[in-house]
Amino acid sequence: MHLNRHAASVRLDVFSLCPMYNTNNGSGTFNVFNTERVVNQAPPKAEERAKEDLIPADKVIAVMGPTGVGKSTFINAAAGFTRVVVGDTLESCSTEIQAVEIDYEKQKVVLVDTPGFDDTHTSDTKVLNMIANWLKDTYNNKVKLTGIVYMHRITDNRMAGAPLKNLKLFANLCGTIAAEGVAMTTTMWDIVDSPEVGRKREKELRTHYWKPILDHGARMERFNSKDGQRAAWKIIRRLCRRPPPGSLLIQQEMVNLQRPLCETAAGRTLYDELTRVARERKKVVEKLYKDAGKADDVDLRAGFMEEYQRLNKELKDLMEGAGTLKTSFSTRFWRIIGLKKAEADPIYMF
């Protein structure tokens, strides 16, 4: 697994209560405003760093959520300039874990961009492996997460499909103990139908979909990209001010209990989801095959067969991904009756 880390020479007073902005004044320098002083600085410098550069003193904040929710936009806003590629469609731009390091005073904030579980270029199984291994490595290196920003589009008119799958996986990856360090953040407020519609959906998230994780200490936030750096650092400051949360459930399972990914709560959740989708897809594939055989029109039959082949390939990919997460009955049985258990529990969303 490869982790790109970019160091930005942007010095920020993270704990200031004053509004903060970072703008290019056209002269090749950047000004950081906090209403009391202006500090002229050289243009931000960026360089790739290895993931091993993370140290326990860093304030590491992971940014998670489905594809297209604004994770990269949030990180770029916090940095004050573009360090992570941003897409203008629902196609994923973050196909690997990327980190942006922002210097402030004598500390560093490291914002980590992660791909969604609905990534257009990488399977859900590979994404979970990628994120799980990164979390495992940071835990082994004594690097604790300062917090997690979990993002969701307020423009989504219903919680289904990819957003629901991402939420369930995140809840089982996070666990009950680390939840107090999570900022459940809504995005896209600048393009929601109306403020009233946004508030209604926000209330539904608070009282239903997000309630289990909020009950374990997570808090709700809003990120409006129009407010840029100020909005991003408002969220980051709150996470930095709170006591560091405990370890994530998946870290306890993979490191403390030495369990493989397939035996973690997140791994089992993804396996159940993949097998469910595979069963539904299989029914569609079988129907298409029958319809193709009944079609008299040559072009129609060809169309049916083309769609059948496409869906059949997707079905094989799903089954392959599920197969890597499958555990035997005897393994599950001995795990259940075993004495060793994680300190945290999975968060059952609904």
C-alpha positions as CSV (number, residue, x, y, z in Angstrom):
1,M,0.0,0.0,0.0
2,H,1.3,3.4,-0.9
3,L,0.6,6.6,1.0
4,N,1.3,10.0,-0.5
5,R,2.0,12.6,2.1
6,H,2.3,16.3,1.1
7,A,4.0,18.8,3.4
8,A,2.5,22.2,3.2
9,S,4.4,25.1,4.7
10,V,1.3,26.8,5.9
11,R,1.6,28.1,9.5
12,L,-1.8,28.3,11.2
13,D,-3.0,29.3,14.6
14,V,-5.3,26.3,14.9
15,F,-6.6,27.2,18.4
16,S,-7.4,30.8,17.7
17,L,-11.1,31.7,18.1
18,C,-10.7,34.3,15.3
19,P,-11.8,33.7,11.8
20,M,-8.9,32.6,9.5
21,Y,-8.4,32.9,5.8
22,N,-5.6,32.1,3.4
23,T,-5.4,33.9,0.1
24,N,-2.9,34.5,-2.7
25,N,-2.4,38.2,-3.0
26,G,-0.9,37.9,-6.5
27,S,2.6,38.7,-5.4
28,G,3.7,35.1,-4.9
29,T,3.2,35.2,-1.1
30,F,0.3,34.0,0.9
31,N,-1.3,36.0,3.7
32,V,-2.9,34.3,6.7
33,F,-5.5,36.5,8.4
34,N,-6.9,36.1,11.9
35,T,-8.3,39.6,12.2
36,E,-5.5,40.7,14.6
37,R,-2.4,40.2,12.5
38,V,-1.2,39.4,9.0
39,V,1.7,37.1,8.5
40,N,3.4,37.1,5.1
41,Q,4.8,33.8,4.1
42,A,6.5,32.1,1.2
43,P,4.4,30.1,-1.3
44,P,3.4,26.7,0.2
45,K,5.8,23.9,-0.6
46,A,4.7,20.4,-1.0
47,E,6.7,17.2,-1.1
48,E,5.9,13.5,-1.0
49,R,6.5,11.7,2.3
50,A,6.3,8.1,3.3
51,K,3.6,7.0,5.7
52,E,6.4,6.0,8.2
53,D,7.0,9.8,8.7
54,L,3.9,9.9,10.9
55,I,4.9,10.3,14.5
56,P,2.9,10.1,17.8
57,A,3.2,13.9,18.2
58,D,1.3,14.5,14.9
59,K,-2.4,15.4,15.1
60,V,-3.8,12.9,12.5
61,I,-7.3,13.4,11.3
62,A,-8.8,10.8,8.8
63,V,-11.4,12.1,6.4
64,M,-13.9,9.4,5.3
65,G,-17.1,8.9,3.5
66,P,-18.6,7.9,0.1
67,T,-17.2,9.0,-3.2
68,G,-18.1,12.6,-4.2
69,V,-19.0,13.9,-0.8
70,G,-16.3,16.5,-0.7
71,K,-13.4,14.9,1.2
72,S,-10.7,16.3,-1.1
73,T,-12.5,19.7,-1.2
74,F,-12.4,19.8,2.6
75,I,-8.7,19.0,2.7
76,N,-7.8,21.5,0.1
77,A,-9.8,24.1,1.9
78,A,-8.0,23.4,5.1
79,A,-4.6,23.6,3.4
80,G,-5.5,26.8,1.6
81,F,-4.5,25.5,-1.8
82,T,-5.0,22.5,-3.9
83,R,-3.1,19.4,-2.7
84,V,-5.6,16.7,-3.5
85,V,-7.3,16.1,-6.8
86,V,-11.0,17.0,-6.7
87,G,-13.5,15.5,-9.1
88,D,-16.6,17.3,-10.5
89,T,-18.6,14.0,-10.8
90,L,-19.3,11.0,-8.7
91,E,-16.4,9.2,-10.2
92,S,-13.7,8.7,-7.6
93,C,-10.5,10.7,-7.7
94,S,-9.0,9.3,-4.5
95,T,-7.9,5.8,-5.4
96,E,-5.3,5.6,-2.6
97,I,-4.8,7.0,0.8
98,Q,-3.3,10.5,0.6
99,A,-2.1,12.7,3.4
100,V,-1.6,16.5,3.6
101,E,0.6,17.8,6.4
102,I,-0.1,21.3,7.6
103,D,2.4,23.0,9.9
104,Y,1.1,25.2,12.7
105,E,3.3,26.5,15.5
106,K,5.5,23.6,16.6
107,Q,2.9,20.9,15.8
108,K,1.6,19.3,12.6
109,V,-1.9,18.5,11.6
110,V,-2.1,15.6,9.1
111,L,-5.3,15.3,7.1
112,V,-5.7,11.9,5.5
113,D,-7.9,11.4,2.5
114,T,-9.4,7.9,2.1
115,P,-11.3,6.4,-0.8
116,G,-15.0,5.5,-0.4
117,F,-16.3,2.0,-0.4
118,D,-18.1,2.8,-3.7
119,D,-14.8,3.7,-5.4
120,T,-15.2,3.5,-9.2
121,H,-11.7,2.1,-9.8
122,T,-11.2,-0.1,-6.8
123,S,-13.3,-2.9,-5.3
124,D,-14.8,-2.5,-1.8
125,T,-12.7,-5.4,-0.6
126,K,-9.5,-3.7,-1.7
127,V,-10.6,-0.3,-0.2
128,L,-11.3,-2.0,3.1
129,N,-7.9,-3.7,3.0
130,M,-6.2,-0.4,2.2
131,I,-7.8,1.5,5.0
132,A,-7.5,-1.4,7.5
133,N,-3.8,-1.9,6.8
134,W,-3.1,1.9,7.2
135,L,-5.0,2.0,10.5
136,K,-3.1,-1.1,11.6
137,D,0.3,0.4,10.7
138,T,-0.4,3.7,12.5
139,Y,-1.6,1.9,15.6
140,N,1.5,-0.3,15.6
141,N,3.7,2.8,15.3
142,K,1.9,4.3,18.3
143,V,0.3,7.0,16.2
144,K,-3.2,7.7,17.5
145,L,-5.9,9.4,15.5
146,T,-6.9,12.8,16.8
147,G,-10.2,12.3,15.2
148,I,-12.2,11.4,12.1
149,V,-14.3,13.6,9.8
150,Y,-17.0,11.4,8.3
151,M,-18.8,13.2,5.4
152,H,-22.2,12.9,3.9
153,R,-24.0,14.9,1.1
154,I,-26.9,16.9,2.5
155,T,-28.2,16.9,-1.1
156,D,-28.9,13.1,-0.9
157,N,-32.7,12.8,-0.6
158,R,-32.6,9.3,0.8
159,M,-30.2,7.1,2.7
160,A,-29.7,4.1,0.5
161,G,-27.2,2.3,-1.7
162,A,-23.6,3.6,-1.4
163,P,-24.2,6.1,1.4
164,L,-25.9,3.4,3.5
165,K,-23.2,0.9,2.8
166,N,-20.4,3.3,3.7
167,L,-22.2,4.3,6.9
168,K,-22.6,0.7,8.1
169,L,-19.0,-0.2,7.3
170,F,-17.7,3.0,9.0
171,A,-19.7,2.3,12.1
172,N,-18.2,-1.3,12.4
173,L,-14.7,0.0,11.6
174,C,-14.9,2.7,14.2
175,G,-16.6,1.1,17.1
176,T,-18.1,2.5,20.3
177,I,-14.9,3.8,22.0
178,A,-13.5,5.9,19.1
179,A,-16.9,7.4,18.3
180,E,-16.3,10.3,20.6
181,G,-13.6,11.5,18.3
182,V,-15.8,11.5,15.2
183,A,-17.3,14.6,13.4
184,M,-20.3,13.5,11.4
185,T,-20.2,16.2,8.8
186,T,-22.8,17.2,6.2
187,T,-21.6,18.8,2.9
188,M,-23.0,20.4,-0.2
189,W,-24.9,23.1,1.7
190,D,-24.3,25.5,-1.1
191,I,-26.3,23.5,-3.6
192,V,-29.1,22.0,-1.4
193,D,-32.6,22.7,-2.7
194,S,-33.3,25.1,0.2
195,P,-32.1,25.7,3.8
196,E,-35.4,24.2,5.0
197,V,-34.9,21.0,3.0
198,G,-31.3,20.8,4.4
199,R,-32.5,21.2,8.0
200,K,-35.1,18.6,7.5
201,R,-32.6,16.0,6.2
202,E,-30.2,17.0,8.9
203,K,-32.8,16.3,11.6
204,E,-33.5,12.9,10.0
205,L,-29.8,12.0,10.2
206,R,-29.6,13.2,13.8
207,T,-32.7,11.3,15.0
208,H,-32.4,8.2,12.9
209,Y,-29.5,7.2,10.7
210,W,-26.7,8.8,12.7
211,K,-28.3,8.4,16.2
212,P,-26.5,5.3,17.2
213,I,-23.0,6.8,16.6
214,L,-24.1,10.2,18.1
215,D,-25.2,8.4,21.2
216,H,-21.6,7.1,21.6
217,G,-20.2,10.6,21.6
218,A,-19.8,11.7,18.0
219,R,-21.0,15.2,17.1
220,M,-22.6,16.7,14.1
221,E,-20.9,19.4,11.9
222,R,-21.6,21.3,8.8
223,F,-19.1,22.0,6.0
224,N,-20.0,24.6,3.5
225,S,-17.3,24.8,0.8
226,K,-18.2,28.5,0.2
227,D,-16.8,29.3,3.6
228,G,-13.6,27.5,2.6
229,Q,-10.7,27.4,5.1
230,R,-12.7,29.0,7.9
231,A,-15.3,26.3,7.8
232,A,-12.8,23.5,7.5
233,W,-10.7,24.7,10.5
234,K,-13.7,25.2,12.6
235,I,-14.2,21.4,12.5
236,I,-10.5,20.6,12.8
237,R,-10.1,22.9,15.9
238,R,-12.9,21.2,17.7
239,L,-11.4,17.8,17.1
240,C,-7.9,19.0,18.2
241,R,-9.3,20.5,21.4
242,R,-11.0,17.3,22.5
243,P,-9.0,14.6,24.4
244,P,-7.7,12.0,22.0
245,P,-10.3,9.2,21.5
246,G,-9.6,5.6,22.1
247,S,-8.4,3.2,19.4
248,L,-10.8,2.1,16.6
249,L,-12.5,-1.3,16.9
250,I,-10.7,-2.5,13.8
251,Q,-7.3,-1.6,15.3
252,Q,-8.1,-3.5,18.5
253,E,-9.2,-6.5,16.5
254,M,-6.3,-6.6,14.0
255,V,-3.5,-5.6,16.4
256,N,-4.5,-6.5,20.0
257,L,-6.4,-9.7,19.1
258,Q,-4.4,-10.5,16.0
259,R,-7.5,-11.2,13.9
260,P,-7.3,-11.2,10.1
261,L,-9.5,-8.7,8.3
262,C,-12.2,-11.3,7.4
263,E,-12.8,-11.9,11.1
264,T,-13.3,-8.2,12.1
265,A,-16.7,-6.6,12.4
266,A,-16.0,-4.4,9.3
267,G,-14.9,-7.5,7.3
268,R,-18.0,-9.4,8.3
269,T,-20.3,-6.5,7.5
270,L,-18.7,-6.1,4.0
271,Y,-19.0,-9.9,3.4
272,D,-22.7,-9.8,4.3
273,E,-23.3,-6.8,2.0
274,L,-21.4,-8.4,-0.9
275,T,-23.3,-11.7,-0.7
276,R,-26.6,-9.8,-0.4
277,V,-25.9,-7.8,-3.6
278,A,-24.6,-10.9,-5.3
279,R,-27.8,-12.8,-4.7
280,E,-29.8,-9.9,-6.1
281,R,-27.5,-9.6,-9.1
282,K,-27.7,-13.3,-9.8
283,K,-31.5,-13.1,-10.2
284,V,-31.2,-10.3,-12.7
285,V,-28.5,-12.2,-14.6
286,E,-30.6,-15.3,-14.8
287,K,-33.6,-13.3,-16.0
288,L,-31.6,-11.6,-18.7
289,Y,-30.3,-14.9,-19.9
290,K,-33.9,-16.2,-20.3
291,D,-35.1,-13.1,-22.0
292,A,-32.2,-13.2,-24.5
293,G,-33.2,-16.8,-25.4
294,K,-36.8,-15.8,-26.0
295,A,-36.1,-12.6,-28.0
296,D,-36.9,-13.0,-31.7
297,D,-35.3,-9.7,-32.8
298,V,-31.5,-10.3,-33.4
299,D,-30.5,-6.8,-32.2
300,L,-32.6,-7.2,-29.1
301,R,-31.1,-10.5,-28.4
302,A,-27.6,-9.1,-28.8
303,G,-28.5,-6.3,-26.4
304,F,-29.7,-8.8,-23.8
305,M,-26.6,-10.9,-24.2
306,E,-24.3,-7.8,-23.9
307,E,-26.0,-6.7,-20.7
308,Y,-25.9,-10.3,-19.4
309,Q,-22.2,-10.6,-19.9
310,R,-21.6,-7.3,-18.2
311,L,-23.7,-8.2,-15.2
312,N,-22.2,-11.7,-15.1
313,K,-18.7,-10.2,-14.8
314,E,-19.9,-7.9,-12.0
315,L,-21.4,-10.9,-10.3
316,K,-18.1,-12.9,-10.5
317,D,-16.2,-9.9,-9.1
318,L,-18.6,-9.6,-6.2
319,M,-18.3,-13.3,-5.4
320,E,-14.5,-13.1,-5.7
321,G,-14.5,-10.1,-3.2
322,A,-16.8,-11.9,-0.8
323,G,-14.7,-15.1,-1.0
324,T,-11.6,-13.3,0.4
325,L,-13.7,-12.3,3.4
326,K,-15.3,-15.6,4.1
327,T,-14.5,-17.5,7.2
328,S,-15.2,-21.1,8.1
329,F,-17.9,-22.1,10.6
330,S,-15.4,-23.6,13.0
331,T,-13.3,-20.4,13.0
332,R,-16.4,-18.3,13.8
333,F,-17.4,-20.8,16.5
334,W,-14.1,-20.7,18.3
335,R,-14.0,-16.9,18.0
336,I,-17.4,-16.6,19.6
337,I,-16.6,-18.8,22.6
338,G,-13.1,-17.5,22.9
339,L,-12.2,-15.4,26.0
340,K,-10.5,-12.6,24.2
341,K,-12.7,-9.7,23.1
342,A,-12.1,-6.2,21.9
343,E,-12.7,-3.3,24.4
344,A,-14.9,-1.6,21.9
345,D,-18.1,-3.0,20.4
346,P,-19.5,-2.6,16.9
347,I,-22.0,0.2,16.4
348,Y,-25.3,-1.3,15.1
349,M,-26.8,1.5,13.1
350,F,-30.3,0.1,12.6
